[in-house]
């Protein structure tokens, strides 16, 4: 009998251990890392957790589906936020905070953006820049609210460098710029939640918020004679910052590709914006752009002053045009174009022409934005260098304010 009892106990213990192992396997499968794959690749590829663990905190190449509720998440990791009215109700999420820290993009059933209003078309907005330069309010009021009112779901993908160190500007007046006071004290999770709440109130949804501490380093920069020759990335800090911006934007694009495939719904339009763009009026209705012939192959932007380039501050594009305009990093790293390109605007222009896309210049009244920044005291001002209109803006120029101050 003692022998039979021991056998029965061992059998029961074995069953319990096996059940525990199976449960752990299910958990780890839920946490499986989905690698976004080669930048610019149209289809994501799977990768192992081990290979993804070697990536830096500034990379979005690893997507951890179930790490949203981990309490051991490093503060230098990528954070994602959901702007849906109801957040996940897991017992492991602390009820003492509204912050939802996520490593990588959460599973679509957690985000909820793609389940809301399935009768509407979807539009993706990609914003890449630096947290201290963020000008958000006008984007919310003049862009997100306007697009939602036009019967679109607005999904926002954000990548903002948390620390502005190493992200300087060639423009001297920029050194007088400061971060707005209500955002200056926010940590990575705080700015994520700040943006998510603002988007939700406007009717949009923050799908991904990448907040790396510092710029990513781009290795293996090709010589690319004649490409971005005004600031060649292999010798110029400005050029390397351009590649960092392009790389992070393309990573967001790959994340949105994954979301499209998982939700089985494509975006009708895409749009990229800069961190410091101030909108003086409403953006053109997206439905008006989509009504144009061959809208899916069209890129809308403002005319640049010499006619051989196009503005790269705000660019709207059809779904078929997205791989070309969002894949500038891959294009440069693979050799660029046979013709020389001197600036980012010129490189974008060549990417559009090389891909056989339709470039549609639209007037300022349809994309009424320009670069701005905050001075001390949360004073908003426009940067004269980037202002291309004859009439002065309602907001004063930064250069004029700085010139009058001691």
N, C-alpha and C positions, 0 to 999 in steps of 0.2 A: 504493500500500500504506500509506504513512503516513496518508493521508486515511482509508482504511478502518479503520485501527487507532484513529484518533482517534474516528471514529464509533462503533466498538465500545466504546471506553472510555467515551464519553459515554452510550451506551445502558446500559452496566452501572452507571455512576454514577447515572443517572436511576432505574433500577430500585431501587437501594439506597436512594436518598433517598425514593422513593415508599413503599418498605417501612417505612422509619423513620417517615415521616409517618403511615402507617396504624397502626403500633404506638402512636404517641403519641396518635392519636385514640382508640384503644381504652382507653388509660390514662386519658385525660381523661373519657371516657364513664363509666369506673368511678368516677371522682372527681366525677361530676356531682352538683351540689347539688340536694337535694330539699328544697324549702321546705315547712314544716309547714302553710303556708297561713294564712288568717285564723284567729285564735284562736277556738276553738269550732266551726270548720267541720268537718263530719263526714268530709270527704274532703280529703286533702292535695293541694296544687297544685304543679306544677313551677315552678321559677324559675331564672334564669340565674346562673352563678357571679358575674357582675359585680354583680348586684343583691344577692346574699347577702353579698358582701364588705363592704358598708356596714353590716351589722348589728354590734351591739356584742358584746363577748366574753361578756356575761352572757346573751345570747339563745340559745335553742335552736332558733330558727326555721330555721337552716341545718343540714342533715345531710350531712356529707361522707363518702361511703362508703369511699373508699380512702385517706383521709388518716391512717389509723391508723399508718402506718409512716413518716410524714414526720419528718425530723429537724429541720425548720425550724419546727415548730409553736410558736406563741407560748405562753408559760406562762400568759397571761391568757385563753387560749381555753378552750372547754368540753372537759372530759375525759370519756371513757366507759371503762368497764372490763368485762371479761367474767369471770364467775366459773366458767367451765367448767373441768374438770380439764385439758384439753389446750388450749394456746394456739396461735395461728397460727404456722406454721413458715416464715416468709418469711426469705430470706437477708438482707433489708434490716433486719430487726429485730435489735437488738444482743443478743448472748447474755450480756452482762455485767450486765444488769439485768432484773428481773422486771416492771418498770413497762411498761404497755401504753398509752401516751398516745394518745388518739383525739379528733379534732375532730368533734363530732356523734356520732350513733349509728352504730356499724359495721353492715355488712351482716349479715343474719341468719345467713348461713352462717359468718360469723366469730364471732358471739356464741355460737351453739350452744344457747342456752336453749330454743329452740322445737323443737329436734330431740330433746332428752332426754325420755324417758318420754312418748311421744305418747298412751299409754293413760290418762294422768292428766288431770284438769281443770286449767286454769290460773287462777291468782289473781294480780292485780297489787297491789303495795303502793307507794304514792306518799308519799315523805317529803320535806318541804320545811322548811327552817329555816336555822340558822346553825351553822357548824362548831364554834365554841367551846362551844356549848350541847349538843352531841351526847351523848345517853345511849343507848348502843348495845347493851350486853351483854344487858339484859333483853329487848329487842326480838328479839334473836337466839334466846334460850333459850325465851322464853314465847310468842312469836308465830311466827317463821319455822319453828322446829323443830316446833312444835305443828301448823302447817298442813301441813307436809311429811308428818308422821306420819299426817295425815288423807287421804293419797293425793292431794295437790295439788302441782303445780309452782308454785313461788313466784318471781315475777319482780319485781324491785325497781327502782324508778325514783327517783332521789335528786337533789335540788337543794339544796345547802348553800352559803350565802355564806361565803367563806373568812375574810374580815376582819369582825369584829363591829362595827367603827366605823360609826356611823350606823344601828345596829340596836338602839338602846337600848330600855329597857322603862320603863313607868310605875311598875312595882313596885320600891320602894326597895331591897329586900333583894337584888335581882338584881345590884346593883353589887358584891356580895361573891362572886359566882359566878366560877369560873375554869375553864379547859379542863383536862381530864384530862391528866396529864403525858405519857403514852405517845402522845398524839395532838397535843400542842401543837407539837412540832417538825416535824410532817409538812407537806410542801408539797402543792400541789394533786394531783399525781400520787400522792403518798404516801398521802393520805387516801382517794383513789379505790381504791388497791390494798388498803388496810387494810379498807375496807368490803367489797370484792369477796371477799377471802379469808375474812372472817368469814361472809359469806353462803354461800359455797361449802361451808365446813365444816359449816354447819347444813343443807345440802341445797338451799339456795335459789340464785338466780342474779341478780347485779347486771347489769341490762341497760343502764342509763344512769346516769351520775353527773355531774351538772352542778355545777361548782365555780367560780362566778363570784367575782371578788375582792371585789366590793361589790354592794349592792342595785341593781337596775335602776331607771331613771327612767321613770315612766309619764307620757306626754305626752297632752294633750288630755283631761284629767279633766273630765267634765261637772259642772255645778253640782249636779244631782240633789237638789233640795230634799227633805228628809225621809228620804233614804237614808243610813244610818250616821250619823245626826245627832249621836250622842254624840261622834264623832270624824270629821267630814266630811273626806274625802280632799283636797278642793281647798284646805283651810285647815289641816289637822292633819297633823303628821308621823306620828302613830300611824295615821291613816287611810291615808296613803300607803304605810306599811309593810304594811298589810293588803292593799292592791291589789298590791303587789309579790309577796306570798306567793301570792295568788290567781292572779296572772299566771304565776308560775313553775310552780305546780301544774297549771294548764291547759296550759301548754306540754308538760309531761311527759305529760299525757293525750293530747295530739295525737301525741306520739312513739309512745305505745303503740298508738294507732289505726293508724299506719303499719305497725307491727310485726304487728298483727292482719291487716291486709290482705295483707302480704307472706307471712305464714305460713299464711294461710287458716284461722286458728284464733282464735276469740273467747275472751276471758276470761269465766269464769263468775261471778266476783266481783271487786270492787275494794275498796280500803281506803286511806284516808289516815291518816297518823300525823304527829305533831309531832316535832321534833328532841329535845325534852327530856322526853318521856314515859317514865316508869319503870313497868314492868309488875311487879306484885306476885305475879301468878299467871298461869296459862295462859289464853289467849284461848279463847272458845267455839269448838267445832269448826265449820269452815265448812260441812261437809256437813249439820250440823243446821240451819243458817240456810237452806241451799238446799232443804231438805225442806219449808219453810213454803210455804203457798199464795201464788202470785204473787211468788215470791222475786225474780224478775228486775226487778220494779218497786218493790222495797222498799229502804228506807234504815234501817239499824240504828244507833242511837246512844244515849247515856245521856240521861236526863231532866234538864232544867235546872231550877233551883230555883223559877222562877215560872210554869212551865207554858206560857209563850208563846214559848219558845225551845228550842233543843236544843244539847247540847254539840258543839262543833266541834273538840275535841281529837283524838278518834279516831272516824272514821265508816266504816262498812262499807256497801256498796251492791251491788245486783244490776246486771247488765250494762245493762239498759234504763234504769236510773236514773243511770248514770254521766254522760251529757252534762249533766244538770241540776246535779248536785252538784259536778262538776268544772269547770263552766262559769260559776262565779260572777263571774269577772272580766269576761267578755263580757256577762253579764247586767247588771252594774253600769254598764259603759261604754255600754250601749245604753239606759240610762234607769232600770233597776231595776224597782220595782213601784209600783202605784198607792197602796198603803198604805205608811205610813212604817215605816222600820226603824231601830232605834237602835244595834244592835251586830252583830258578825259572826254571833253565834249566832242573833239574830233574823232576819238576812238569809238564813241557811241555812234556817231554819224556813219562811220565806216562799217560798223557791225550791222546797222540797219540796211545799208546798201548791199553789203556782201551777202546778206541773207535773203535778198529780194523782197524785203518788207516794204510796206507803204509808209512813208514818213509824212505825217500831216501836221503842219505848223498851225497852231491855234493861237488866237490873240490873248493878250494879258487878261482881258475880261473873263475868259473861260478858265484860266489858271492864274488867278490874281494873288500870287505869293512872291515873296522875295526874302532874302536873308535878313535876320534880325538877331538881336542879343539883348541881354539885360545888363544894365549898369547898377551900381550900388543904389539901394533903396528900391529895388524891383522896378526900375525905370526901363521900359522897353523902347528900343530905338532901332532904326533900319540902317543897314550898312550901305553907304552910298556907292561903294565899289560895285555892288551887284545890282543896283537899281538901274533898269533899262528904259523906264518910261520918261516921257518929257515932263509930265506933271509931277510935282512933288507929292510924296505920300502924306497921309494925315498924321503919321507918326514922325517925329523929328529924326534927322540923321545922326548916327552915333558920332561921326567925325565932327559935326558942328557942336555937339554937347561937350565932347572931350576937349575941343580947342578952347572953349570958354572957361573950363575949370582949371584951377591951379595945379 
